[in-house]
Amino acid sequence: MPSNIHTLPEDCVSAILSFTSPADASMFCSVSSSLRSPALSDLLWLSFLPSDYPDLLSRAVTPLVFSSKRDLFFALSSRPLLIDGGSKSFQLDKSSGKKSYIISATELSLTQGNDPVSWNWTPVPESRFSVVAHLRTASRLEIKYEIRTGILTPNILYGAYLIMKVSDGAYGLDSAASEVTVEVGDMVKKGKAYLSERDERKKKMEKLFYGNRREMMRGSSAKEENEKYTSRREDGWLEIELGEFYSGEEDQDVKMGVREVGYQLKAGLIVEGIHIRPKP
C-alpha cells in the first residue's frame, strides 16, 4: 500500500484534497509541483462548487465564461453574480465555498410598498440592483422576507442583514427601537434595532422634536445591551443584523424582518435589500 501521497493516482489525490478547502487547494498549487495537477483538476474544484451551480448559472443575467471548474469557482467567489432577472445576487466565499445571497428590495415585502406616497422606487449609481426602495413618508414600517434553507450551504450558521442608507432630511427612524426577528419553525429570535447612524447632532435635533419619547421607550424595553445599531459595509452601504439561524440538513422556511413597534411618522430610509451570508 503506498505510504506517500505523491505515489497515488492523480484522481485519488484530487479526492483526498477535496476534504480540504479552496484556500488550501490554491496553496497546494504554489508549494508543491507534484500536487499542482491534482490541485488544479476539475474533479477537485467540482467538489468545492455547490451541487446546484448549473441551475444558478442558467439564471444568470449575464452568462459566465470559464475554461475550468477552478475558473468558475473563482468567478463566483471574486464578484457577485446577478440572477433571476437582476433581483438577487449570489456569491461564494473564496476561502470556504459557502453560499451567500443578497435579495433586492423588489423581492421584499414592504408595508405599503406599492403606494407611491409611501415609497419611491428609484435607481442609485452605487447599488448593485436596478432600483432601491426610498421611504418617502409612513407612520408604520415593516419589512419581511422568507427564504428556504435548501438553497444555502447546509449545516452553517447564517446571519441576515438589512442593507440600507439614510437620506439627508430623514426623520423618525430611531426615535424608538424597531423589532428585528428571525424565525425558523417554532424558534423565534427577537431583538431591538435603531435604523439610523449614531449621529449625536441628529439625536439632539430629534430629542428637540420628539421630547423624551425615545428614553421612555428604552425604559420599557428589554435589556439595552441587546440593542443593535447600523455598521458600515465595505461597499459603502450601512447594514443592521436582523438575526441568525442554522441552515441544518432539512429544507425549512426562514422568516426574517424588521418592524417599528410604535407609529411614529418617519421618512428617509433607503433599502437596497437583505444580505444572507455565513457568520464567521
Helices and strands as residue ranges (DSSP letters): G 5-7, H 10-17, H 22-31, H 33-40, H 42-48, H 53-58, H 69-78, E 81-83, G 84-86, E 88-92, E 99-104, G 105-107, E 109-110, E 119-122, E 132-135, E 142-148, G 149-151, E 157-171, E 178-184, E 187-193, H 200-210, H 213-220, G 224-226, E 227-228, E 231-232, E 238-246, E 253-260, E 267-278
